[in-house]
Amino acid sequence: MEKLINAFVSILPKSLQDIYYKYEEKWMYLLFGGLTTVISIVSKFIIFGVIPGNPNWENTTGVVISWILAVTFAFFTNKKYVFKNETKTRKEFWTTFFSFYGGRVSTLIMEWAIFAIFCDWLNMNQKLITLLSQVFIFIANYIISKVFVFKKKDEKTE
């Protein structure tokens, strides 16, 4: 993947290469965030097409399974390509893994709260709130990952 990305960047004009390398982490986060969204959407369609039965059960199960698939994909791509995090022990890996999931659960709860407040209680436009909440959650996930989950070892206070 890195070779493919570097090959693409190498064909860009020098000025765009400079911008890419200056903000590489953010560009990679955007790329893999977009791919995570695709994983989520595609997996929902596949799951909804495969699980027979009660539509409410299908929706709930489909959403949960697609969320797990998307967050797992995001973890591995964020770890390797975005934040370039290396773990040397199993304990360190699992600590990072569960920290990442914990961060994503917290933003899932934030998203639920945003919808409860703005859509259910204040009757605001659901499409607008969806768009605005996704921007907010995207930024919150980046901050949580950068500051808490994939914090560089030399930045950690021990």
DOGUBA-679296 format. One record per residue: z, y negated, x negated of N, C-alpha, C in turn; residue number from 1. Coordinates in pm, 1 decimal, padded with zeros to 6 digits, always signed. Example, Ala and Ser with C-alpha at 12.3 -4.5 7.8 and 13.67 -1.06 7.14 Angstrom:
REM residues 2
[rec [+00780.0 +00569.0 -01319.0] [+00780.0 +00450.0 -01230.0] [+00780.0 +00330.0 -01320.0] 1]
[rec [+00708.0 +00225.0 -01285.0] [+00714.0 +00106.0 -01367.0] [+00787.0 -00003.0 -01290.0] 2]
This chain:
REM residues 158
[rec [+00000.0 +00119.5 -00083.2] [+00000.0 +00000.0 +00000.0] [+00000.0 -00125.4 -00087.3] 1]
[rec [+00083.3 -00124.0 -00192.4] [+00091.0 -00241.2 -00280.1] [-00043.0 -00269.0 -00346.7] 2]
[rec [-00113.0 -00161.0 -00385.2] [-00244.1 -00177.1 -00448.4] [-00342.9 -00240.7 -00352.0] 3]
[rec [-00338.7 -00198.0 -00226.7] [-00427.3 -00252.8 -00124.3] [-00399.5 -00401.4 -00103.0] 4]
[rec [-00273.6 -00436.2 -00093.0] [-00235.7 -00576.3 -00072.5] [-00274.5 -00659.9 -00193.5] 5]
[rec [-00245.9 -00609.5 -00313.8] [-00282.5 -00683.4 -00435.8] [-00433.4 -00698.6 -00448.8] 6]
[rec [-00509.6 -00596.2 -00408.2] [-00655.7 -00605.8 -00412.2] [-00703.3 -00715.4 -00317.6] 7]
[rec [-00645.3 -00721.1 -00198.2] [-00682.7 -00825.3 -00102.7] [-00648.4 -00963.9 -00156.7] 8]
[rec [-00527.9 -00978.6 -00210.6] [-00484.3 -01108.5 -00262.6] [-00572.3 -01152.0 -00379.4] 9]
[rec [-00616.6 -01056.0 -00460.8] [-00696.9 -01090.3 -00578.8] [-00833.0 -01149.6 -00544.4] 10]
[rec [-00883.9 -01125.3 -00424.0] [-01013.3 -01182.3 -00385.5] [-01000.5 -01321.1 -00322.2] 11]
[rec [-00876.8 -01361.4 -00297.9] [-00853.3 -01494.5 -00241.1] [-00872.8 -01601.4 -00348.1] 12]
[rec [-00906.2 -01724.1 -00306.1] [-00910.8 -01834.3 -00402.9] [-00773.4 -01852.6 -00468.2] 13]
[rec [-00773.2 -01902.7 -00589.1] [-00650.7 -01919.3 -00668.2] [-00543.5 -01996.1 -00590.9] 14]
[rec [-00582.3 -02099.7 -00520.3] [-00483.6 -02179.7 -00445.9] [-00413.5 -02096.8 -00338.4] 15]
[rec [-00488.2 -02007.2 -00271.5] [-00427.0 -01920.8 -00169.9] [-00342.6 -01810.8 -00234.5] 16]
[rec [-00385.3 -01762.1 -00350.3] [-00304.5 -01664.7 -00423.4] [-00169.8 -01725.4 -00460.3] 17]
[rec [-00173.0 -01850.0 -00505.5] [-00048.4 -01917.9 -00541.8] [+00045.4 -01929.1 -00421.9] 18]
[rec [-00012.0 -01963.3 -00306.3] [+00069.5 -01973.4 -00183.8] [+00125.2 -01836.2 -00147.4] 19]
[rec [+00040.4 -01733.3 -00158.0] [+00088.0 -01598.4 -00126.4] [+00205.3 -01560.1 -00216.1] 20]
[rec [+00188.5 -01575.1 -00347.0] [+00294.5 -01531.6 -00438.6] [+00420.2 -01617.8 -00427.6] 21]
[rec [+00402.8 -01743.5 -00392.0] [+00520.0 -01830.3 -00374.7] [+00605.0 -01783.4 -00255.1] 22]
[rec [+00538.1 -01736.7 -00150.5] [+00606.5 -01695.4 -00027.9] [+00584.9 -01546.7 +00001.9] 23]
[rec [+00569.2 -01465.9 -00102.1] [+00532.8 -01324.2 -00086.0] [+00625.8 -01250.5 +00010.5] 24]
[rec [+00754.6 -01267.2 -00006.9] [+00850.3 -01196.2 +00078.1] [+00828.9 -01229.9 +00225.9] 25]
[rec [+00806.5 -01355.0 +00254.8] [+00787.1 -01396.2 +00394.3] [+00654.9 -01344.1 +00450.6] 26]
[rec [+00548.8 -01346.4 +00368.8] [+00420.0 -01292.3 +00413.4] [+00432.4 -01142.6 +00441.6] 27]
[rec [+00502.1 -01072.3 +00353.0] [+00519.3 -00928.5 +00371.4] [+00603.6 -00900.7 +00495.9] 28]
[rec [+00702.8 -00983.9 +00520.3] [+00785.1 -00967.2 +00639.6] [+00699.3 -00987.5 +00765.2] 29]
[rec [+00613.0 -01087.2 +00763.8] [+00522.2 -01109.3 +00877.2] [+00429.0 -00990.4 +00897.8] 30]
[rec [+00371.6 -00940.0 +00789.0] [+00279.5 -00826.0 +00797.8] [+00350.7 -00704.1 +00856.2] 31]
[rec [+00462.8 -00668.1 +00796.2] [+00529.7 -00547.0 +00842.2] [+00602.7 -00567.1 +00974.7] 32]
[rec [+00639.9 -00690.2 +01005.6] [+00693.5 -00719.5 +01139.0] [+00586.9 -00698.6 +01244.9] 33]
[rec [+00465.1 -00741.0 +01214.7] [+00352.5 -00718.2 +01306.7] [+00324.3 -00570.3 +01324.4] 34]
[rec [+00325.6 -00495.9 +01214.1] [+00302.8 -00351.7 +01223.1] [+00416.2 -00281.6 +01297.7] 35]
[rec [+00538.5 -00331.3 +01281.7] [+00652.0 -00275.7 +01355.1] [+00631.4 -00295.8 +01505.2] 36]
[rec [+00581.6 -00411.3 +01544.0] [+00552.8 -00439.1 +01685.0] [+00446.1 -00343.3 +01737.4] 37]
[rec [+00343.0 -00319.3 +01657.4] [+00237.6 -00225.3 +01697.1] [+00296.5 -00085.0 +01716.3] 38]
[rec [+00381.6 -00041.7 +01623.9] [+00447.5 +00090.2 +01634.8] [+00525.9 +00097.1 +01766.5] 39]
[rec [+00599.3 -00008.4 +01796.6] [+00679.9 -00011.8 +01918.2] [+00591.9 +00000.5 +02043.0] 40]
[rec [+00487.4 -00078.8 +02048.7] [+00400.6 -00079.9 +02167.2] [+00325.4 +00052.4 +02181.9] 41]
[rec [+00264.8 +00099.3 +02072.9] [+00187.7 +00223.8 +02078.1] [+00278.2 +00341.8 +02113.8] 42]
[rec [+00396.2 +00348.0 +02053.0] [+00485.4 +00459.9 +02083.0] [+00529.9 +00457.1 +02229.2] 43]
[rec [+00549.3 +00338.5 +02286.8] [+00585.3 +00331.3 +02429.5] [+00474.7 +00390.0 +02515.4] 44]
[rec [+00348.6 +00353.3 +02485.4] [+00237.8 +00406.0 +02565.1] [+00225.9 +00556.8 +02550.7] 45]
[rec [+00244.5 +00607.5 +02429.6] [+00237.2 +00752.0 +02408.1] [+00350.7 +00821.2 +02481.9] 46]
[rec [+00472.6 +00768.4 +02468.2] [+00589.5 +00828.9 +02532.7] [+00575.8 +00824.1 +02684.2] 47]
[rec [+00532.3 +00709.7 +02738.6] [+00519.7 +00698.2 +02883.2] [+00414.6 +00795.1 +02935.9] 48]
[rec [+00315.2 +00826.4 +02854.6] [+00211.7 +00920.5 +02895.6] [+00254.2 +01066.2 +02883.1] 49]
[rec [+00359.5 +01094.0 +02806.0] [+00399.6 +01231.7 +02778.1] [+00519.5 +01276.4 +02862.0] 50]
[rec [+00615.7 +01186.7 +02885.1] [+00739.7 +01226.6 +02953.0] [+00719.4 +01221.8 +03104.8] 51]
[rec [+00720.2 +01338.1 +03169.5] [+00707.0 +01339.0 +03316.3] [+00841.7 +01315.7 +03383.6] 52]
[rec [+00837.3 +01282.3 +03511.2] [+00963.4 +01272.2 +03585.4] [+00989.7 +01134.8 +03640.9] 53]
[rec [+01116.5 +01104.1 +03653.0] [+01164.3 +00980.0 +03710.6] [+01115.3 +00859.9 +03629.5] 54]
[rec [+01044.9 +00764.4 +03693.6] [+00993.7 +00647.6 +03620.0] [+01104.2 +00565.9 +03552.9] 55]
[rec [+01221.5 +00553.5 +03615.1] [+01329.4 +00477.2 +03552.1] [+01377.0 +00546.3 +03425.5] 56]
[rec [+01388.9 +00678.8 +03431.3] [+01429.8 +00755.6 +03313.9] [+01324.4 +00742.2 +03204.7] 57]
[rec [+01195.5 +00749.9 +03243.1] [+01086.8 +00735.6 +03146.9] [+01095.2 +00601.0 +03076.9] 58]
[rec [+01113.4 +00494.4 +03152.7] [+01117.1 +00361.1 +03093.2] [+01233.4 +00347.5 +02996.1] 59]
[rec [+01351.1 +00388.3 +03038.6] [+01468.6 +00376.5 +02953.0] [+01450.9 +00461.6 +02827.3] 60]
[rec [+01414.2 +00586.7 +02845.0] [+01396.7 +00677.1 +02732.0] [+01284.5 +00628.6 +02640.9] 61]
[rec [+01175.3 +00587.3 +02700.1] [+01062.6 +00537.8 +02621.5] [+01097.8 +00416.4 +02538.4] 62]
[rec [+01171.8 +00325.1 +02597.3] [+01213.4 +00205.2 +02525.4] [+01307.2 +00241.5 +02410.7] 63]
[rec [+01402.1 +00329.6 +02435.8] [+01497.7 +00369.1 +02331.9] [+01426.6 +00440.8 +02217.3] 64]
[rec [+01340.6 +00536.9 +02250.3] [+01269.7 +00611.3 +02146.0] [+01177.4 +00519.2 +02067.6] 65]
[rec [+01104.8 +00432.3 +02135.6] [+01013.4 +00342.2 +02063.9] [+01092.1 +00243.0 +01977.8] 66]
[rec [+01209.6 +00201.6 +02024.2] [+01293.7 +00112.0 +01943.3] [+01338.9 +00183.4 +01817.1] 67]
[rec [+01382.8 +00308.0 +01830.0] [+01426.6 +00384.9 +01712.7] [+01310.7 +00403.6 +01614.7] 68]
[rec [+01193.4 +00439.3 +01664.3] [+01076.5 +00456.1 +01576.5] [+01041.6 +00325.8 +01505.8] 69]
[rec [+01039.8 +00215.7 +01581.0] [+01003.6 +00086.6 +01523.1] [+01106.4 +00040.8 +01420.0] 70]
[rec [+01233.9 +00055.3 +01451.0] [+01338.5 +00011.1 +01357.6] [+01338.2 +00098.6 +01231.6] 71]
[rec [+01313.7 +00226.9 +01246.8] [+01307.0 +00315.0 +01129.7] [+01188.2 +00276.5 +01041.7] 72]
[rec [+01073.0 +00251.7 +01102.2] [+00956.1 +00204.3 +01026.3] [+00989.1 +00072.1 +00956.7] 73]
[rec [+01050.8 -00019.1 +01029.8] [+01087.0 -00149.3 +00971.9] [+01183.3 -00132.4 +00854.6] 74]
[rec [+01278.8 -00041.3 +00866.9] [+01373.6 -00020.2 +00758.0] [+01301.3 +00018.6 +00629.6] 75]
[rec [+01217.5 +00120.9 +00637.2] [+01152.4 +00170.6 +00515.8] [+01053.2 +00069.7 +00457.7] 76]
[rec [+00979.0 +00000.1 +00542.7] [+00884.0 -00098.8 +00490.3] [+00955.2 -00223.0 +00437.5] 77]
[rec [+01060.1 -00265.8 +00504.5] [+01137.4 -00380.5 +00455.6] [+01204.0 -00346.6 +00322.9] 78]
[rec [+01257.6 -00226.8 +00314.9] [+01326.7 -00183.6 +00193.5] [+01230.9 -00178.9 +00074.6] 79]
[rec [+01114.4 -00118.4 +00094.7] [+01021.4 -00097.7 -00016.9] [+00934.4 -00219.6 -00046.4] 80]
[rec [+00872.8 -00277.7 +00056.1] [+00769.9 -00379.4 +00033.6] [+00817.0 -00523.0 +00049.8] 81]
[rec [+00907.7 -00547.8 +00141.5] [+00948.8 -00685.7 +00167.9] [+01058.0 -00729.0 +00070.7] 82]
[rec [+01168.6 -00657.7 +00071.6] [+01283.6 -00698.0 -00009.4] [+01295.2 -00621.5 -00141.6] 83]
[rec [+01206.6 -00522.3 -00159.7] [+01199.4 -00444.2 -00284.3] [+01337.7 -00396.3 -00328.0] 84]
[rec [+01404.5 -00332.3 -00233.3] [+01540.1 -00285.0 -00253.4] [+01539.7 -00142.9 -00308.3] 85]
[rec [+01612.8 -00121.3 -00414.8] [+01625.3 +00012.3 -00471.7] [+01769.1 +00059.7 -00456.7] 86]
[rec [+01782.4 +00180.7 -00407.3] [+01914.3 +00241.4 -00397.6] [+01917.7 +00359.4 -00493.9] 87]
[rec [+02026.5 +00370.1 -00566.1] [+02036.0 +00472.7 -00670.9] [+02113.4 +00597.0 -00626.3] 88]
[rec [+02195.1 +00583.6 -00524.1] [+02273.2 +00698.0 -00477.1] [+02250.9 +00717.6 -00327.3] 89]
[rec [+02285.8 +00837.3 -00281.4] [+02275.8 +00863.8 -00137.2] [+02366.6 +00770.7 -00059.3] 90]
[rec [+02486.7 +00750.0 -00111.0] [+02582.5 +00661.4 -00042.6] [+02524.5 +00520.5 -00029.1] 91]
[rec [+02465.9 +00471.2 -00135.6] [+02406.1 +00337.0 -00133.1] [+02290.7 +00331.2 -00032.2] 92]
[rec [+02207.7 +00437.8 -00029.6] [+02096.5 +00443.0 +00065.9] [+02148.6 +00438.8 +00208.6] 93]
[rec [+02244.8 +00526.3 +00240.9] [+02294.1 +00534.7 +00378.1] [+02370.7 +00409.2 +00419.1] 94]
[rec [+02439.3 +00348.0 +00324.2] [+02506.8 +00220.9 +00354.3] [+02402.9 +00115.7 +00393.4] 95]
[rec [+02294.9 +00109.6 +00317.0] [+02186.7 +00015.1 +00346.9] [+02121.7 +00048.7 +00480.8] 96]
[rec [+02094.9 +00175.8 +00503.1] [+02031.8 +00221.5 +00626.9] [+02114.2 +00181.4 +00749.2] 97]
[rec [+02244.0 +00214.0 +00745.5] [+02328.9 +00183.8 +00861.0] [+02354.2 +00033.4 +00875.8] 98]
[rec [+02355.1 -00039.5 +00766.0] [+02365.9 -00186.0 +00773.6] [+02243.4 -00243.9 +00843.7] 99]
[rec [+02126.2 -00191.0 +00808.9] [+02001.8 -00236.7 +00871.1] [+02004.4 -00208.9 +01021.2] 100]
[rec [+02038.9 -00084.7 +01056.0] [+02046.7 -00050.4 +01198.4] [+02150.8 -00134.6 +01270.9] 101]
[rec [+02263.6 -00158.7 +01205.3] [+02366.1 -00243.9 +01265.8] [+02314.6 -00384.3 +01292.7] 102]
[rec [+02239.9 -00437.7 +01197.8] [+02179.7 -00569.8 +01216.3] [+02081.6 -00570.9 +01332.3] 103]
[rec [+02002.0 -00465.5 +01341.9] [+01903.6 -00458.2 +01450.7] [+01970.5 -00436.6 +01586.5] 104]
[rec [+02079.1 -00361.9 +01588.7] [+02153.6 -00346.6 +01714.2] [+02210.8 -00482.2 +01755.7] 105]
[rec [+02259.6 -00559.9 +01659.9] [+02316.0 -00691.1 +01693.8] [+02208.2 -00783.3 +01751.3] 106]
[rec [+02086.1 -00778.6 +01697.7] [+01981.4 -00864.9 +01755.0] [+01929.1 -00808.4 +01886.8] 107]
[rec [+01939.9 -00677.3 +01905.6] [+01906.1 -00619.1 +02035.2] [+02003.1 -00670.5 +02141.8] 108]
[rec [+02130.5 -00676.7 +02105.8] [+02232.1 -00729.8 +02198.0] [+02206.6 -00879.3 +02222.8] 109]
[rec [+02170.6 -00952.7 +02116.4] [+02136.8 -01095.5 +02133.3] [+02021.6 -01111.5 +02231.6] 110]
[rec [+01919.5 -01026.5 +02215.5] [+01802.5 -01035.4 +02303.8] [+01842.0 -01004.7 +02447.6] 111]
[rec [+01924.1 -00903.2 +02466.5] [+01970.3 -00870.7 +02600.5] [+02045.8 -00990.2 +02659.9] 112]
[rec [+02132.9 -01052.7 +02580.4] [+02211.4 -01167.4 +02627.7] [+02120.8 -01285.1 +02663.0] 113]
[rec [+02019.6 -01309.0 +02581.6] [+01924.2 -01417.6 +02609.8] [+01858.5 -01394.2 +02745.2] 114]
[rec [+01813.4 -01270.3 +02770.8] [+01749.3 -01241.0 +02899.3] [+01848.3 -01250.2 +03014.9] 115]
[rec [+01969.7 -01202.9 +02993.7] [+02070.7 -01209.9 +03099.8] [+02097.6 -01355.7 +03137.5] 116]
[rec [+02113.2 -01439.3 +03036.8] [+02146.2 -01580.1 +03062.3] [+02027.6 -01656.4 +03120.3] 117]
[rec [+01914.3 -01651.4 +03050.0] [+01802.2 -01738.8 +03086.6] [+01716.2 -01685.1 +03200.8] 118]
[rec [+01701.8 -01554.2 +03211.9] [+01618.2 -01499.0 +03319.2] [+01700.3 -01462.0 +03442.8] 119]
[rec [+01807.9 -01386.0 +03420.6] [+01885.5 -01338.5 +03535.0] [+01971.5 -01448.5 +03598.2] 120]
[rec [+02042.7 -01523.9 +03515.4] [+02135.0 -01623.8 +03568.4] [+02067.9 -01758.0 +03596.3] 121]
[rec [+01981.5 -01803.0 +03506.0] [+01919.8 -01934.9 +03522.1] [+01779.5 -01929.6 +03583.0] 122]
[rec [+01730.3 -01808.6 +03609.0] [+01599.3 -01788.1 +03672.3] [+01484.9 -01859.5 +03600.7] 123]
[rec [+01489.4 -01861.1 +03468.8] [+01380.9 -01923.0 +03393.0] [+01264.5 -01824.5 +03382.1] 124]
[rec [+01149.1 -01875.7 +03346.2] [+01026.8 -01796.9 +03336.2] [+01042.3 -01684.6 +03233.4] 125]
[rec [+01025.1 -01561.1 +03279.0] [+01046.7 -01444.9 +03193.2] [+00946.7 -01440.3 +03076.8] 126]
[rec [+00822.2 -01478.9 +03100.5] [+00722.6 -01477.5 +02992.7] [+00757.8 -01578.4 +02884.3] 127]
[rec [+00800.8 -01696.0 +02923.7] [+00840.0 -01798.4 +02827.0] [+00962.0 -01751.8 +02747.4] 128]
[rec [+01060.2 -01697.5 +02816.8] [+01181.4 -01650.2 +02749.9] [+01148.4 -01533.4 +02657.0] 129]
[rec [+01057.4 -01446.3 +02698.4] [+01014.8 -01336.1 +02611.8] [+00957.4 -01390.2 +02482.2] 130]
[rec [+00866.9 -01485.2 +02492.6] [+00804.2 -01544.1 +02373.0] [+00908.2 -01612.0 +02284.2] 131]
[rec [+00990.0 -01697.0 +02342.4] [+01090.1 -01770.2 +02264.0] [+01194.5 -01676.4 +02203.3] 132]
[rec [+01235.4 -01576.1 +02280.8] [+01336.1 -01482.8 +02228.0] [+01279.0 -01400.7 +02113.0] 133]
[rec [+01151.9 -01364.1 +02120.5] [+01091.8 -01286.5 +02012.4] [+01086.2 -01366.3 +01882.1] 134]
[rec [+01057.3 -01493.8 +01892.5] [+01058.1 -01579.9 +01773.2] [+01199.8 -01587.0 +01716.5] 135]
[rec [+01296.5 -01610.1 +01802.0] [+01436.2 -01618.3 +01759.6] [+01482.7 -01487.1 +01696.2] 136]
[rec [+01452.8 -01374.5 +01759.6] [+01496.1 -01243.4 +01711.0] [+01426.3 -01210.1 +01579.2] 137]
[rec [+01299.5 -01244.9 +01567.4] [+01223.9 -01221.6 +01443.6] [+01291.2 -01294.5 +01326.7] 138]
[rec [+01326.4 -01419.0 +01348.3] [+01393.3 -01499.0 +01244.2] [+01533.4 -01444.4 +01215.9] 139]
[rec [+01606.0 -01410.3 +01321.5] [+01741.6 -01355.5 +01303.8] [+01737.7 -01224.2 +01226.2] 140]
[rec [+01641.3 -01137.6 +01256.4] [+01628.7 -01011.1 +01183.2] [+01600.2 -01036.0 +01035.2] 141]
[rec [+01515.2 -01133.6 +01006.2] [+01485.3 -01166.2 +00866.2] [+01611.8 -01213.9 +00794.1] 142]
[rec [+01684.6 -01304.0 +00856.1] [+01806.0 -01358.8 +00793.3] [+01909.9 -01248.7 +00771.6] 143]
[rec [+01932.1 -01166.6 +00871.8] [+02028.9 -01057.2 +00858.1] [+01986.7 -00963.3 +00745.6] 144]
[rec [+01859.2 -00927.7 +00741.4] [+01810.7 -00837.6 +00636.8] [+01825.3 -00899.3 +00498.6] 145]
[rec [+01787.8 -01024.9 +00485.5] [+01791.1 -01092.0 +00355.0] [+01934.8 -01116.6 +00307.8] 146]
[rec [+02018.8 -01165.6 +00395.8] [+02152.8 -01209.6 +00356.6] [+02253.1 -01093.9 +00351.8] 147]
[rec [+02241.8 -00998.3 +00443.9] [+02344.0 -00894.9 +00453.7] [+02299.1 -00755.4 +00410.0] 148]
[rec [+02177.1 -00716.6 +00446.4] [+02135.7 -00578.0 +00423.5] [+02076.3 -00557.3 +00284.7] 149]
[rec [+01975.9 -00637.2 +00250.8] [+01903.6 -00616.4 +00125.5] [+01938.9 -00721.4 +00020.3] 150]
[rec [+02059.2 -00770.8 +00028.6] [+02106.6 -00871.2 -00068.0] [+02097.8 -00814.9 -00208.9] 151]
[rec [+02042.4 -00891.5 -00299.6] [+02027.7 -00847.6 -00439.1] [+02165.5 -00823.3 -00499.5] 152]
[rec [+02174.9 -00724.4 -00586.0] [+02303.1 -00688.1 -00647.0] [+02368.1 -00805.5 -00720.9] 153]
[rec [+02287.4 -00885.0 -00791.0] [+02344.3 -00996.9 -00865.0] [+02391.3 -01109.6 -00773.8] 154]
[rec [+02352.7 -01104.4 -00644.3] [+02397.7 -01204.4 -00547.0] [+02525.3 -01160.2 -00475.7] 155]
[rec [+02557.9 -01030.9 -00485.9] [+02674.9 -00977.7 -00415.1] [+02801.7 -01026.9 -00482.7] 156]
[rec [+02898.5 -01055.4 -00402.2] [+03029.6 -01091.1 -00455.6] [+03115.3 -00966.0 -00455.2] 157]
[rec [+03162.4 -00928.3 -00570.5] [+03239.7 -00804.3 -00580.0] [+03379.0 -00833.1 -00626.1] 158]
